[in-house]
Amino acid sequence: MCCTGKGMGGCVCSKICKILLIVGGLNWGLVGVGMLMGSDWNIVSMLLGSWPIVEAIVYILVGVAAVMKIFHCRCRKCMAACEAHVSGSMDQRM
């Protein structure tokens, strides 16, 4: 399991995916709260609604980030960060 989410390095792509997933998650949370309150709180749509192509690209990028997070990044930098985290966890247990 990749552990670059624990503050341990990781590649730029992994960090961008993390940011996109946070933005997407917060947006979906606000959409849900807005629906319960009878209004539209879709922040991405509010910010990019006049540019539907850009809005669609943001949604696609969030989806790609989710798929990448499912399968984990296998680049050298992320793998090294994972190994460092696992060995650090083992040192703390002993």
N, C-alpha and C positions, 0 to 999 in steps of 0.2 A: 504494500500500500504506500502510495506517495505521501510524503509528509511535508511538502514544501509550504503548506499552510501554517506551519508552526513557527514562522519567523526565520526559518533556516534557508536563506538564499533561494535558489531556483532561477530558472531562466526568465527572460523578459516576457515570453509568450505565456508562461505559467502565471506570472503576476498580472498580465493583462486579462487573462481568463478569470482570475480571482476578482478583479475589479468589475468585469462585466457581469459576473454572477451575483455580486453584491448589488449592483445597480438593478439587474433584472429581478432579483428577489424583493428588493425594496419597492420596486415599481408594482410587482404583482400584489404585494401586501397592501399598498395604497389603493390599487384597483379594487381589491376586496373590501376594504374599509369604505371606500367611496360608494360601492354598490350597496352596502348596508345602510349608508346614510342618504341614498338616493341622489348621488352626484357622481361626476366623472373625475377621478383623481389619477388618471394615467399621465404621469409626469413626462414620459417619453413623447406621448402624443401632444401634450401641452407645449413642449419645447420644440418639437420637430414636425408638428402637424401641418405646417405650410409646405413642408418638403416630404411628401409621402414616400419617395424613393429612399431618402436618407433614413426615415423612420423604419422602413422595411429592412434596410441594411443593419440597423442597430438590433432589431429583433432577431435577424439571422445570425449575427455575431454572438448574441447571448445564447442562442441555441447551439451554435458550434462550440462555444466555451463550455456548455454543459456536457456535450458529448466528449470533449477533450478531458474534462474532469473525471468522467466515468472511466475512461481508459487510461488515465494518468500519463503525464509527460515522461518520455523515456530518453530525453537528452542527457548528455553526460553531466551537465551542471545540476539538473534536478536529481539524477540518480546519486550523485555525490552528496547532495544535501540530505537525501533520504538515508544514506548510509551513515552520515555523521549524526543524524537525529537518532537512529536506532542504536548506534554505539553509545551515544550520550545517555540514552534511556537505560541501557544495560548497566552503565557505570553508576547511575543513580540508584539502581536496585541493589547493587552489591555493597 
